[in-house]
Amino acid sequence: MRLISKPRRGGKTTELIRNCHNNGRLIVCHSRAEARRIYNQAVTTGYQIVLPITYDEFMTRGYFGRHIDGFCIDNLDMFLSNIAGNIPVTAATLTSNEWDEENN
């Protein structure tokens, strides 16, 4: 798994769009309005992506997974908080895999 960490308005979502365009992945974001905003940003910048899905659609598997090669979560901190019933998740660990870091 690749983590994209930059300051607010630092280009994280743009990098996620590029990743999904290049690898056929699906973006998961916090709301329908944000999904439309991300999709429009992709179109405006010349990238082709599938319309992103919401955290809720992801959690209930409300997507057609046949042609999805992977998921890209936008704002992982918000996603984890959503899973936790909107209680902040203050720390987490991540198992790193050299191959994943080099090839994503």
N, C-alpha and C positions, 0 to 999 in steps of 0.2 A: 504494500500500500504506500502511496506517495502522499505526504502531507504538504500542503501549500500554506505557508504561514507568512503573512505580510500585514502591515497596518491597515486600518480601515481605509477604504478607497485606494488600496495599493495595487489593484489588479488581480486579486484572487479569483474572482468570478470569470474574468476574461481568460485567465489561464485555464480554468476549469472548462470553459466553452471550447477553447482550442484543443484540450485533451479529448473531450467528447467528440469533437469534429474528426479528429485524427484516428480515434480508436473505437467509434461506434458505441460509446457509453451513454448512459442516461443520467441526467442531472436530477437530484432530489433536493427540493427547496421548501421553504416554510409556508408558502401560500400560492394560490392560483394567480394572484396579481403579480407576485414575484416570478412565477413561472413564465408569464407573458412578457414581463420586463426582460428576463434573461433571454428568452427566445428572440424578442425584437432586437436586443443587443447583438445576438449572434448574426441575425440576418443583416443588420446594418453594417457589421464588420466583415461580412462575406463568408461567414462560417455556416455550414449546414448541420443542424442538430435536430433531434426529436424534441417536441414540446416537453419541457421538464414536468415532473410529477411532484406532488406535495409530500411532506413527511407522513401525513395521514394515509395517503394512497400507498406509499411505500410500506407502512406498517400493516395495512390490511391487504397487501398484495393486489392493489387495484390497478394493475398494469398488465400488459401483454408481454411476457418475457421471451418470446420466441427468438427475436433478433437482437436481444440486449446482450452485449459482451461484458458488461460490468456497470456499476453505479458510481457516480461521483456525488458526494454529499456536499452541498453548499452550506456554509456556516455550521460546521460540526458541533460547536458548542451549543447552538440553539437546538439542533436535532437531539442531542443528548438530554438537554433540559426538557424538551417536549416529551421524550420517553419517560422521564422522571416526574411527570406531572407538573411541569413548569417550576420545579425546584432546581436551582443551579447545581450543576455537577462541577465540583471544585478541583478535582484532580482525576487523572486517568493514566493508565500505562498502555503502551503499544509495543507489541512484539515486532521487531524490525527483521526484515529478510533482505540480505544484500542483493539478491537477484531482483526482487521487486523494486528496490530503490534505484537500481541501475537501469531497469528496463521500462519504467513507467514515466 
